[in-house]
């Protein structure tokens, strides 16, 4: 009976993942209590598939621990009283095979819905299929050399091919003259989107593209799919230039919502070799493709300092405005920070980063502009900390500190107390800049 109950609860948890989280849902389980200091945490929204999950609420003024627990199994809900505090700081911690993540949300109100599940930006985004993470090959007849290739499904794994084939390792292209084919390797993401691949061949100036729908891939085995095409099957592709006003090296991540309802990935910034240089960027769209929305994401290729931009457009813009935030770190220790800024902002993400066997872990602190600029990390209870493999050993030895300031095009008060702002950022339009500091 107990196992049957656990299986049922796990199934309910998976259904939460598939359907996403209701962005307007308020905290339930409060039994009509009108006391604004009553906070409820649903363990089923926290628990992962393995390992212990630590959750702690502390006073935003004194740092006093108001509640803590280690979630090792699903529970209906946990309610605690914050006393005189109208807000609390919520901290979550978990370890995994190579490191850990700790996240703190400062000054959240009682209606805040804590969750670690995926967050849905649009209907059907989390309708997963069997193709997520699968390796796919586009196979062209002939070995016509490709001069430029925009691959939003870039595969970071190594290519191993026997025989005398010529391999373009950077772009994951195999020119197999023995079999008179060109093979392009990619890997599909988990989001149920189509993918536009764009090409420019040696000796040609124009760009050509093909949009491959998820259902077009032909199964080879459980882990591999393919699609055989001819160069003549490609469509002409238009190039759209956007003036961004700042000279640099830029990585683009973009998708479009077509007028027929299809969502199509046209660029992905996981491939750092596909930088675009200068003060203008290019987007490639198949000729004749009618779009209702463009989601444009831009960031510098330096992960330690730079600018980030994200916005949904109804039409392709010809110019956008990027801005570097003016800020200064006034105090910085392994557990305390304070900062000032000359510009308005809505959200700040402050991150202590730790190195474990060449893997980075982090303690991320999110706060809105209404929080104080100084903060001391809460003390994790020894009942959890002493049992950790990584956290206790490196917690006082971060390698650096990073601050990222976000200016939203949404009222921060409307989104900050819904659920974790880190879960929602993928869905919001914003401009952002970030800097890193050595410790």
C-alpha positions in Angstrom: 0.0 0.0 0.0 2.8 2.4 0.9 4.6 1.8 -2.4 1.4 2.3 -4.3 0.9 5.6 -2.5 4.4 6.8 -3.3 4.0 5.8 -7.0 0.8 7.8 -7.2 2.4 10.9 -5.7 5.3 10.6 -8.1 2.9 10.4 -11.0 1.2 13.6 -9.8 4.6 15.3 -9.6 5.3 14.3 -13.2 1.9 15.7 -14.3 3.0 19.0 -12.7 6.1 19.0 -14.9 4.2 18.2 -18.1 1.6 20.9 -17.6 3.9 23.6 -16.3 3.1 25.9 -13.4 0.1 28.2 -13.3 1.6 31.7 -13.2 -1.4 33.1 -11.4 -1.8 30.4 -8.9 -1.6 31.5 -5.3 -0.4 29.4 -2.4 -2.9 26.9 -1.3 -3.0 24.8 1.9 -3.5 27.9 4.2 -6.9 26.9 5.4 -8.4 30.4 5.1 -5.9 31.9 7.6 -5.8 35.6 7.0 -2.5 36.0 8.8 0.0 37.2 6.1 2.9 35.7 8.0 1.7 32.1 7.3 3.9 30.5 4.6 3.3 27.2 3.0 5.8 25.1 1.1 4.7 22.0 -0.9 7.4 19.4 -0.6 6.1 17.7 -3.8 7.2 20.9 -5.7 10.7 20.6 -4.3 11.7 16.9 -4.2 13.8 15.7 -7.1 14.3 12.2 -8.3 17.3 11.5 -6.0 19.1 13.0 -3.1 18.1 15.2 -0.2 16.7 18.7 -0.7 17.3 21.3 2.0 14.9 24.2 2.4 15.3 27.0 4.9 13.4 30.3 5.7 15.2 33.1 7.5 14.3 36.6 8.7 15.3 39.2 6.1 16.3 41.6 8.8 18.0 39.5 11.6 18.9 36.3 9.7 17.2 34.2 12.3 16.2 30.8 11.1 12.4 30.6 11.1 12.1 27.1 9.6 14.3 24.4 8.0 13.8 20.8 6.9 15.5 18.2 4.7 13.0 16.8 2.1 13.7 13.1 1.6 10.2 12.2 0.5 7.0 13.8 -0.7 4.8 15.5 1.8 1.5 17.3 1.4 2.6 20.7 2.6 4.6 22.4 5.4 3.3 25.6 7.0 5.3 27.9 9.2 4.7 31.3 10.8 7.2 34.1 10.1 6.2 35.9 13.2 6.6 39.7 12.8 8.1 39.4 9.3 5.8 40.1 6.3 8.5 38.5 4.1 11.1 35.8 4.4 14.3 34.8 2.7 13.9 31.3 1.3 17.0 29.1 0.6 17.1 25.9 -1.2 20.2 23.6 -1.5 20.9 20.3 -3.3 23.9 18.3 -4.3 24.4 16.2 -7.4 27.2 14.1 -8.9 29.7 16.8 -9.6 28.7 19.7 -7.4 25.8 21.6 -5.9 23.4 24.5 -6.3 22.1 26.8 -3.6 19.5 29.4 -4.3 18.1 32.1 -2.1 15.1 34.3 -2.8 15.2 37.5 -0.7 12.1 39.1 0.7 9.4 36.9 -0.7 5.8 37.2 0.6 3.4 34.5 1.8 1.8 34.0 -1.7 5.2 33.0 -3.1 4.9 29.5 -4.7 8.2 27.7 -4.2 8.9 25.2 -7.0 11.8 23.5 -8.7 9.8 22.3 -11.6 10.2 23.5 -15.2 8.3 26.7 -16.0 6.2 27.0 -19.0 6.3 30.2 -21.1 3.6 29.1 -23.6 1.0 26.4 -24.0 2.5 23.1 -25.1 6.1 24.1 -24.4 6.6 21.2 -22.0 4.8 18.7 -24.2 7.9 16.4 -24.4 8.3 13.7 -27.0 10.7 10.8 -27.5 13.1 12.9 -29.6 14.5 15.0 -26.8 18.3 14.5 -26.6 18.4 12.2 -29.6 21.2 12.4 -32.2 20.1 13.3 -35.7 21.9 13.3 -39.1 21.0 15.4 -42.1 22.4 13.5 -45.1 23.0 15.3 -48.4 23.9 13.6 -51.7 27.3 14.8 -52.8 30.2 16.5 -50.9 29.7 20.1 -51.8 31.7 22.1 -49.2 29.7 24.2 -46.8 31.3 27.7 -46.1 28.8 28.8 -43.3 26.4 26.7 -41.3 23.9 28.0 -38.7 23.0 25.0 -36.6 20.5 25.6 -33.7 20.8 22.0 -32.7 24.5 21.9 -32.3 26.0 18.7 -31.0 29.0 19.1 -28.7 30.1 15.5 -28.8 33.0 14.3 -30.8 32.6 12.8 -34.3 34.2 9.5 -35.0 34.2 8.2 -38.6 36.2 5.4 -40.0 37.8 5.5 -43.4 39.0 8.5 -45.4 36.2 10.9 -44.7 37.0 14.6 -44.2 35.6 16.0 -40.9 34.8 19.6 -40.1 34.9 19.1 -36.3 33.9 22.7 -35.5 30.6 22.5 -37.4 30.1 18.7 -37.0 30.1 18.0 -40.7 31.4 14.8 -42.4 32.3 14.9 -46.1 32.2 11.2 -47.1 33.5 11.0 -50.6 33.5 7.1 -50.6 29.7 7.1 -50.3 29.3 10.5 -52.0 27.4 12.1 -49.1 27.7 14.9 -46.7 26.5 14.1 -43.1 25.6 16.9 -40.6 25.3 15.9 -37.0 23.0 17.6 -34.5 21.1 16.8 -31.3 17.5 17.7 -30.6 16.5 19.7 -27.6 13.7 18.7 -25.2 11.4 21.5 -26.2 9.0 20.4 -28.9 10.1 22.8 -31.6 11.0 22.6 -35.3 14.6 23.6 -36.4 15.8 25.8 -39.2 19.2 24.8 -40.5 20.9 27.5 -42.7 23.7 27.0 -45.2 26.0 28.9 -47.5 28.1 26.8 -49.9 31.6 27.5 -51.2 31.5 29.7 -54.2 27.9 31.0 -53.5 26.8 34.3 -51.9 23.2 33.5 -51.0 22.0 31.5 -48.0 19.7 28.5 -48.2 17.8 26.8 -45.4 15.6 23.9 -44.5 13.0 23.8 -41.7 12.8 20.2 -40.3 9.7 19.4 -38.3 10.0 16.9 -35.4 7.9 14.4 -37.1 10.1 14.5 -40.3 13.0 12.7 -38.7 13.3 9.0 -39.6 14.2 6.6 -36.8 17.4 4.6 -37.2 17.5 3.1 -33.7 16.4 4.2 -30.2 19.1 6.9 -30.0 19.6 8.0 -33.6 17.4 9.6 -36.3 18.2 10.9 -39.8 16.7 12.8 -42.8 18.0 12.4 -46.3 17.7 15.5 -48.5 19.0 17.0 -51.7 20.6 20.4 -52.0 17.8 21.2 -54.4 15.4 20.7 -51.4 16.7 23.8 -49.7 14.9 27.2 -49.8 16.3 30.6 -50.2 17.0 32.3 -46.9 16.8 36.0 -46.2 19.3 37.8 -44.0 18.1 40.4 -41.5 20.6 42.8 -40.0 20.0 44.5 -36.6 22.0 47.4 -35.3 22.8 46.8 -31.6 25.0 49.9 -31.2 27.9 48.2 -29.3 30.9 46.6 -30.9 31.7 43.2 -29.6 31.5 39.4 -30.0 27.9 38.2 -29.7 26.1 34.9 -29.4 22.5 34.7 -30.6 19.7 32.5 -29.4 16.4 33.0 -31.2 13.1 31.3 -32.2 10.0 32.4 -34.1 6.3 31.7 -33.8 5.1 31.2 -37.4 1.7 32.4 -38.5 0.6 28.7 -38.8 1.4 28.2 -35.1 4.7 26.4 -35.5 7.6 27.3 -33.2 10.9 27.2 -35.0 14.4 27.5 -33.5 16.6 29.6 -35.8 19.7 30.1 -33.6 21.1 28.8 -30.3 23.9 30.3 -28.3 25.4 27.0 -27.0 27.8 27.0 -29.9 30.4 29.6 -29.0 32.2 29.1 -32.4 29.2 30.8 -34.1 30.0 34.3 -32.7 28.9 37.3 -34.6 31.4 40.2 -34.5 30.8 43.9 -34.6 27.9 46.3 -33.8 25.4 44.5 -36.0 24.0 41.0 -35.8 22.3 38.9 -38.5 19.2 36.7 -38.3 18.4 34.2 -41.0 14.8 33.4 -41.9 13.6 31.2 -44.7 12.1 33.2 -47.6 8.3 33.3 -47.4 8.1 32.3 -43.7 5.4 34.4 -42.1 6.0 35.1 -38.4 3.8 36.4 -35.6 6.6 36.6 -33.0 10.3 36.7 -32.8 12.0 35.8 -29.5 15.5 37.4 -29.7 18.2 36.7 -27.1 21.7 38.3 -27.4 24.6 38.1 -25.0 28.4 38.7 -25.1 30.6 35.6 -25.4 32.4 36.4 -22.1 30.6 34.7 -19.3 32.3 36.8 -16.6 31.3 40.3 -17.8 29.1 41.6 -20.5 25.6 42.4 -21.7 22.5 40.3 -22.1 19.2 41.1 -23.9 16.0 39.3 -24.4 12.7 40.5 -25.9 9.7 39.3 -27.9 9.0 41.3 -31.1 6.0 41.2 -33.4 8.3 42.2 -36.3 12.0 41.9 -36.9 13.6 45.1 -35.6 16.2 47.0 -37.4 17.8 48.4 -34.3 17.8 47.6 -30.5 19.4 49.4 -27.5 21.9 47.6 -25.3 23.2 49.2 -22.1 25.9 48.4 -19.5 24.7 48.9 -15.9 26.8 51.2 -13.8 27.4 49.5 -10.4 30.1 49.1 -7.8 30.7 46.4 -5.2 31.3 48.1 -1.9 32.0 45.1 0.3 32.7 41.5 -0.5 33.7 38.5 1.7 33.0 34.8 1.2 29.6 35.3 2.9 28.8 39.0 2.8 28.3 41.5 0.0 27.1 45.1 -0.5 26.8 47.1 -3.7 25.7 50.4 -5.2 24.4 51.3 -8.6 23.9 54.5 -10.6 21.0 53.1 -12.7 17.5 51.8 -12.1 17.1 48.0 -12.0 14.3 45.5 -11.1 16.1 42.3 -10.2 19.7 41.4 -9.1 21.3 38.0 -9.2 24.3 37.7 -7.0 26.3 34.5 -7.3 29.2 33.0 -5.3 30.9 30.5 -7.5 32.9 27.5 -6.3 35.2 25.1 -8.1 35.1 21.4 -7.5 37.3 19.2 -9.7 37.1 21.7 -12.5 33.3 21.9 -12.2 31.6 25.1 -11.1 28.9 25.2 -8.4 27.1 28.3 -7.2 25.1 30.0 -4.5 22.7 32.3 -6.3 20.9 35.1 -4.4 17.9 36.8 -6.2 16.4 40.0 -5.0 14.2 42.8 -6.3 15.0 46.5 -6.2 13.0 46.8 -2.9 15.6 44.7 -1.0 18.5 46.2 0.8 21.8 46.2 -1.1 23.8 44.5 1.6 23.4 40.9 2.5 25.0 38.1 4.6 24.4 34.6 3.5 22.2 32.6 5.9 23.9 29.8 7.9 23.0 26.4 6.7 22.0 24.1 9.6 24.7 21.7 10.6 22.1 18.8 10.6 22.2 19.1 6.8 25.7 20.6 6.2 27.6 17.9 8.0 26.1 15.3 5.7 27.1 17.0 2.5 29.9 15.9 0.2 30.8 19.2 -1.5 29.0 22.1 0.2 30.7 22.1 3.6 34.2 21.6 2.1 34.1 24.7 -0.2 31.5 27.0 1.2 34.0 29.5 2.7 36.2 29.4 -0.4 34.4 30.7 -3.4 36.6 31.4 -6.4 34.7 34.5 -7.6 31.5 36.5 -7.3 29.2 37.6 -10.1 26.5 40.2 -10.1 23.8 40.5 -12.9 21.4 43.4 -13.0 18.0 43.0 -14.9 15.7 45.7 -16.1 12.4 44.1 -16.9 9.7 45.3 -19.3 7.2 43.9 -16.7 6.4 45.4 -13.3 8.6 43.4 -11.0 5.9 43.5 -8.3 3.7 41.4 -10.6 6.1 38.6 -11.0 8.5 38.5 -8.1 6.1 36.9 -5.6 4.6 34.4 -8.0 7.5 31.9 -7.9 11.3 31.8 -8.3 12.2 34.7 -10.6 15.0 32.5 -12.1 12.3 30.2 -13.4 10.4 33.1 -15.0 13.3 35.0 -16.6 13.2 32.8 -19.7 9.7 34.2 -20.4 10.3 37.9 -19.7 11.7 40.7 -21.8 14.7 42.4 -20.3 18.0 44.2 -20.7 20.8 43.1 -18.4 24.5 43.5 -17.7 26.9 41.5 -15.5 30.4 41.7 -13.9 32.6 39.3 -12.0 34.9 39.9 -9.1 37.8 37.8 -7.7 37.8 36.8 -4.0 
